[in-house]
Structure formats: C-alpha cells, structure tokens
C-alpha cells in the first residue's frame, strides 16, 4: 500500500500544472517569462476572438479580467474583458489620433485594485479595475514639458512603490500613482522601450533606454547615476534592457547590434559588443545564462536566435521572420509577424521545435503574446485579439 501511495503522489507531481496571471507588461516578473507549467502546445485551439480597433497594445490579465487597448476612428478604447470568454465587462474611450502605425502600443498594467493605461499622446489614466471608473488622468507630456516622439509614445507604465515610471524625457518621468502628479521629471528625447527596475547596492534603480542611449537613474529621486551612449537610426531604442545582476544587455535594430554593459562599479562599462542580435523592438529573454531573441527588422527576414550572455556567441538560429517572444514551462513561445505561433524547447543546444500553430491572424503581428492561466493571447495591428487554449 505504501508503494501505491508513493506512486500516486509522484504521479501527481509529474502531471500537476500551475497557472498564473499576467498582470503587467512582459508578465508577472516583467521579464517575458511566466511561472506557468503543464502547457500543452500540441493541443492548442482557439477559444475566442475579439475586434479591438487598430493598435499594438498587448494584454494584462488579473483575477479573471483582461485589459487591453485599441483605436477606433481616432478614439482610443480601453477594454476590460472576461479573460476566459472575451465578453466585455467595461470599456472607456477618449479622443486620440490613431497616427502612423496606428493605435496605442503601451500595455495596461494592473496593481492592487487599479489599472493604469498610457496613450501614444501621453495621457496617463488610472482606472478602478472592477468598475472602470476613472480615478485620475494626467497629460504627462504637458506636465513634464516634453514633446512626443516620431511614432508616438510606447512605454508601458511601470509601478514601483507609489511611483509610476515612464520612458518620457531623456531619463524618464515619475508620476504619483495615487494622485497622478509629477514627482520627478527629465526633459529630452525619449524612446520606445519600457523602464526596467533593479537593485544596485541597496538602491532601487531604473534602466531607461531613451534616444541618446541607456540611462541609469535613482528611482526615488530621478537623479541620473550614469549613461551609455547608444544612438540608433530614427532614435529607436525599442527593446527593453535585460538586467542580470551587475550586467545590463541592450540591443537595437537598424544594424546597430547589441552590447553587454557592466554596472558593478556604479559606472557603465562595455564588456562586449556584437552584431549578432539587432532587436528593433522585440525584447530578449534571459534563461540560465543564455539570451533568446528575435533578431531582424520589421517586414524583413528575421531569426529566432540564442546567444551566450557571457560573450555574445551565437548558439543557434532559426528563420521565423520578424516577431516577438515569451517563455514558460521550459518552452519558447514565439509569434511570427504572419500569425504563426512557434513552440520550442528553451535550450542553448539547438533549435528544438515542439509544434507550430496557425492563429488565423493576418499580418502584421508585431505585438508580443501574453500567457495567463493556460491561455495565450495574440493580436495583430488591425486589432483582432485571439485567445488560444494551451492547457492540459
């Protein structure tokens, strides 16, 4: 009997799965990786679809509710949907020009009982997550004295204590999350990446990839601690920095390449630089000392690559076209711009594909997918959102 009990316990461990919400940009730990387990890519099937209006905003999911954005006839629409059925719970709209490469591109973020959204024109709004009531709103560009960038603001809000951090100005802007008031600001050319918060010698810092390059600031005060020049064509630094201890990885498109920087001394110093990865706006993922990323340029040939974080040496490359990437359950989940989902093992040994799934989305799919509670959410620029069940 004891053996059978042990076998039943061991079997439950093998076959158990774990679900998790995806409450902010790039997932629960803001690194593109979910803690979910027990995924079944070969059994993927569409649960529902929803038309949102044009844009590139991905989704956040918390407590059974999904939040995202689109633009319909020069009005941004913030949606709260049932995450399992796609049924609308509430929405909120406001005037906003759709612009070039139209629609919003920042992702709503959830924190406590609030949801925060950021428009391409700089309007930051705080909503009650359940009712959709507006608690406050702030025109960040106007209040910080900054100008918009060429293709509209794209930084998703980052909640850090009582502050909301944004890639606005040369080294960021911080807004009080309770009132919407500006707490500190910088002026200058921002870019499209989202700030990344990290600890350095007991101090909370933020890595902000703006137009001039990487800026490191003190989160509490906005004081610039150091910077690293990295100017890219059209001022596009769109992929989020990847922080790994005392080192920070950056990469940009337009054949600029990538670099690993050391910040152990409090000053940024280049460790290595390479042209092996050119991330136009798809952020990399760090797993066990290796960086996985989509290298390439929009509307051109792209490759899913794996490189060593130690020296930048390529481990393998797979042509999938331009796209974006997340990870969960020891798997890479890449969305190609043609709407194909690729599932592969997260290993530096070789590209080991598990399966592919045609989402039914038409081009262009530049928005990274999101995974929450066994469902992968994918959208295209036209605003079609697809929920794909990959649970056991």
FENHUWO-V74407 format. One record per residue. RES is the residue in one letter. OMEGA is omega in radians with two decimals (NA if undefined). BURIAL is 1 if it has 9 or more other ideal C-beta (glycine too) atoms within 8 Angstrom, else 0. Layout:
res = [RES,RES]
omega = [OMEGA,OMEGA]
burial = [BURIAL,BURIAL]
This chain:
res = [X,X,X,X,X,X,X,X,X,X,X,X,X,X,X,X,X,X,X,X,X,X,X,X,X,X,X,X,X,X,X,X,X,X,X,X,X,X,X,X,X,X,X,X,X,X,X,X,X,X,X,X,X,X,X,X,X,X,X,X,X,X,X,X,X,X,X,X,X,X,X,X,X,X,X,X,X,X,X,X,X,X,X,X,X,X,X,X,X,X,X,X,X,X,X,X,X,X,X,X,X,X,X,X,X,X,X,X,X,X,X,X,X,X,X,X,X,X,X,X,X,X,X,X,X,X,X,X,X,X,X,X,X,X,X,X,X,X,X,X,X,X,X,X,X,X,X,X,X,X,X,X,X,X,X,X,X,X,X,X,X,X,X,X,X,X,X,X,X,X,X,X,X,X,X,X,X,X,X,X,X,X,X,X,X,X,X,X,X,X,X,X,X,X,X,X,X,X,X,X,X,X,X,X,X,X,X,X,X,X,X,X,X,X,X,X,X,X,X,X,X,X,X,X,X,X,X,X,X,X,X,X,X,X,X,X,X,X,X,X,X,X,X,X,X,X,X,X,X,X,X,X,X,X,X,X,X,X,X,X,X,X,X,X,X,X,X,X,X,X,X,X,X,X,X,X,X,X,X,X,X,X,X,X,X,X,X,X,X,X,X,X,X,X,X,X,X,X,X,X,X,X,X,X,X,X,X,X,X,X,X,X,X,X,X,X,X,X,X,X,X,X,X,X,X,X,X,X,X,X,X,X,X,X,X,X,X,X,X,X,X,X,X,X,X,X,X,X,X,X,X,X,X,X,X,X,X,X,X,X,X,X,X,X,X,X,X,X,X,X,X,X,X,X,X,X,X,X,X,X,X,X,X,X,X,X,X,X,X,X,X,X]
omega = [3.14,3.12,-3.13,3.09,3.12,-3.13,3.14,3.11,-3.13,3.13,3.13,3.10,-3.10,-3.00,-3.13,3.08,-3.12,3.13,-3.13,3.03,3.10,-2.89,-3.09,3.07,-3.14,2.94,-2.98,3.11,3.09,-3.12,3.12,-3.06,3.07,3.09,-3.11,3.06,3.08,-3.14,-3.11,-3.09,-3.09,3.11,-3.08,3.06,-3.09,3.06,-3.12,3.04,-3.12,3.06,-3.02,-2.89,-3.01,3.09,-3.10,3.11,3.01,-3.01,2.90,-3.08,3.08,3.05,3.07,3.14,3.14,-3.13,3.10,-3.06,3.02,3.10,3.13,3.10,3.08,2.97,3.00,3.06,3.03,-3.09,2.85,-3.09,2.94,-3.01,-3.10,-3.03,-3.08,3.14,-3.11,3.02,3.00,2.99,-3.13,-3.13,3.09,-3.13,3.06,3.09,-3.13,3.05,3.07,-2.98,-2.74,3.00,-3.14,3.11,3.03,-3.11,3.04,3.08,-3.10,3.06,-3.07,3.14,-3.11,3.01,-3.09,3.12,-3.09,-3.08,3.09,3.11,3.04,3.12,3.11,-3.08,3.05,-3.13,2.84,-3.01,-3.06,-3.02,-3.06,3.11,-3.14,3.10,3.07,3.03,-3.07,3.00,-3.00,3.12,-3.14,-3.06,-3.12,3.12,-3.14,3.07,3.11,3.11,-2.91,-3.09,3.07,-3.07,-3.07,-3.10,2.99,3.10,3.07,-3.13,3.10,-3.05,3.12,-3.10,2.94,-3.12,-3.12,3.03,3.10,-3.02,-3.06,-3.11,2.95,3.07,3.06,-3.12,3.06,-3.05,-3.11,-3.05,-3.07,3.14,3.09,3.12,2.97,-3.05,2.95,3.13,3.14,-3.06,3.06,3.03,-2.86,-3.13,3.07,3.11,3.10,-3.08,-3.13,3.10,3.04,3.12,3.06,-3.12,3.06,-3.11,3.05,3.03,-3.08,-3.07,-3.08,-3.07,-3.13,-3.11,-3.08,3.10,3.06,-3.09,2.99,-3.07,-3.05,-3.00,-3.04,3.14,3.11,-3.14,3.06,3.10,3.11,-3.08,-3.13,-3.11,-3.06,3.12,-3.12,-3.13,-3.12,2.88,-2.92,-3.13,-3.11,3.00,3.09,-3.10,3.12,-3.07,-3.13,-3.11,-3.10,-3.14,3.07,3.11,3.14,3.12,3.13,3.10,3.11,3.12,-3.03,3.14,3.01,-3.09,3.09,-3.12,-3.06,-3.11,-3.04,3.06,-3.10,3.12,-3.11,3.07,3.04,3.09,-3.05,3.03,-3.08,3.11,3.06,-3.07,-3.12,3.01,3.07,-3.06,-3.13,3.08,3.12,3.10,3.04,3.04,3.12,3.12,3.09,-3.02,3.01,3.14,3.06,-3.06,3.12,3.12,3.07,3.13,3.11,-3.13,2.91,-3.05,2.99,3.09,3.06,3.09,-3.10,-3.03,3.10,-3.11,-3.13,3.10,3.06,-3.13,3.14,3.13,3.09,-3.00,3.12,-3.13,-3.10,-2.89,2.91,-3.14,3.05,2.98,-3.13,-3.07,2.92,3.12,-3.07,3.06,3.09,-3.07,3.09,3.09,3.11,3.02,3.10,3.06,-3.12,3.08,3.09,-3.12,3.10,-3.04,-3.11,3.01,-3.10,-3.07,3.07,3.14,2.98,3.10,3.09,-3.06,-3.05,3.11,3.04,3.07,0.20,3.06,3.11,-3.09,3.12,3.07,3.04,-3.12,3.09,3.02,3.06,-3.13,3.04,-3.13,-3.13,3.09,3.02,-3.06,3.13,3.05,3.07,3.10,-3.12,3.06,-3.04,-3.10,3.06,3.11,3.14,NA]
burial = [0,0,0,0,0,0,0,0,0,0,0,0,0,0,0,0,1,0,0,1,1,1,1,1,1,1,1,1,0,1,1,1,1,1,0,1,1,1,1,1,1,0,0,1,0,1,1,0,1,1,0,1,1,1,1,1,1,1,1,1,1,1,0,0,1,1,1,1,1,1,1,0,0,0,1,1,1,1,1,1,1,1,1,0,0,1,0,0,0,0,1,1,0,1,0,1,0,0,1,0,0,1,1,1,1,1,1,1,1,1,1,0,0,1,1,1,1,1,1,1,1,1,1,1,1,1,1,1,1,0,0,1,0,1,0,0,1,1,1,1,1,0,1,1,0,1,0,1,1,0,1,1,1,1,1,1,1,1,1,1,0,0,1,1,1,1,1,1,1,1,1,1,1,1,1,1,1,0,0,1,0,1,0,0,1,1,0,1,1,1,1,1,1,1,1,1,1,1,0,1,0,0,0,1,1,1,1,1,1,1,1,1,1,1,1,1,1,1,1,0,0,1,0,1,0,1,1,1,0,1,0,1,0,0,1,1,1,1,1,1,1,1,1,0,0,0,1,1,1,1,1,1,1,1,0,1,1,1,1,1,1,1,1,0,0,0,0,1,0,1,0,0,0,1,0,1,1,1,1,1,1,1,1,1,1,1,1,0,0,1,1,1,1,1,1,1,1,1,0,0,0,1,1,1,1,1,1,1,1,0,0,1,0,1,1,1,1,1,0,1,1,1,1,1,1,1,1,1,0,0,1,1,1,1,1,1,1,0,1,1,1,1,1,1,0,1,0,0,0,0,1,0,1,1,0,0,1,0,1,0,1,0,1,0,1,1,1,1,1,1,1,1,1,1,1,1,1,1,1,1,1,0,1,1,1,1,1,1,1,1,1,0]
